[in-house]
Amino acid sequence: MAETGRFDPAAALAALSPALALPGQPQALFDAFERLCADSVGHRLFTLLAWQPETGEVARIHSSRPAEYPLRGRKPMGPTEWGARVLHGGQPWLGRNAEDIRWAFPDHALIASLGCAACMSVPVLWDGRVLGVVAVLDAAGAYDAADLAGAGLIAPLLVPGFLSVHQQVQE
């Protein structure tokens, strides 16, 4: 069995499966996923980003800190190594410290001001394409490769939520 870090796949399934049936989608699912991440690995910032390859932008569809990272906020994702790996390549990325955050994100100063210097970026994949990214951030050294693998194992449960907002984000 694959290493899943502090994520318990059975507990994740038990928490997220009922959330799929709740009214108020996709917010109910997104809230349950955020709680699962908070309970499993912790975070100071949690966002879900919908990838729009047509425009080269990501649109924020969930945020634990809407004052700093508002919903539906869009930002262009120019050609970066992080984008090539996560958005274009569909591969997860682990940032362990402030230097990694500076390398990956143009808004690294805002991220640092929130006390974040570690990040798990997990693509949400469907039908051979990246629908978006789960971004879980906390203090330096907060996450390891096993945590990233565990997040990647449960991220597909977000597919229905990402599909439901895809049309809204394009408008």
Secondary structure, DSSP 8 states (H G I E B T S, - for coil): ----TT--HHHHHHHHHHHHHSSSTTHHHHHHHHHHHHHHT--SEEEEEEEETTTTEEEEEEES-TTTS-TT-EEE--S-HHHIIIIIT---EEE-SHHHHHHH-TTHHHHHHTT--EEEEEEEEETTEEEEEEEEEESTT---HHHHHHHHHHGGGGHHHHHHHHHHHH-
